[in-house]
Amino acid sequence: MLAVTIALLAGASVVAVLSIGDASNLVRGASQAEQRNAGVLVSLVTSQTNATGTYVWLYDYGWTSEPVKAVYVQGEAVHWSSTCGGDWTDGLCAITIVPPQRGGLTVVVGEVSIEATV
């Protein structure tokens, strides 16, 4: 009788562990789908202005990525370059603005606008 009870408990434990793994995969898949529906998840890491230019670092911590579309300082479009190409998912992007700029900064990534003061 003890052997039967141990066997039943071991079987239940295996089923519980497998269920946890399946639930984890289900939650991960649902969160990725919701993130895709919500758009790009990008945040401003830091910015710096010095004599050589203005530098802005962004981090994309989502499952989808969009390129940087535009950069504005004080509402005016500025010339910029960046290290992020089309897909920089789960990565860091450095934006360089030369000559140095000061004021309100807006970076447009996909449909997301990120604002800061430089």
Residue, then its C-alpha position, 0 to 999 in steps of 0.5 A: m500500500l505504501a508503494v502505491t501511495i509513493a507511486l501516486l505522489a510521484g506521478a502527481s509531482v511529475v504532472a505538477v512540474l510539467s503543468i508549471g512549465d506549460a503555464s510558464n510558456l503560456v504566460r511568456g507567449a501571451s506577454q510577448a503577444e501583448q507587447r507586440n500589440a502595445g508597440v515598441l518598449v524603448s526607454l532613455v538610458t542617458s544623454q550627454t552634451n559636450a563640445t563634440g556633440t550631443y549623445v543619447w542612449l536608448y535601450d529597447y527591451g521589447w520583443t519587437s523593434e523599430p528604427v529611429k525615425a526622427v530626432y528633434v531638438q526644440g521642435e526642429a528636426v536635426h541631423w543625427s546618426s545612430t548605431c541602431g539599424g532596423d532590428w536592435t531588439d534587446g539592445l542599446c542604441a546610441i544617437t549622435i547629434v553634431p553640432p551639440q544641441r541643447g533644449g527639449l529633445t524628442v526621439v521618434v522610434g516607430e510610433v513611440s516618442i521619447e522626450a528628454t532635456v539635453 
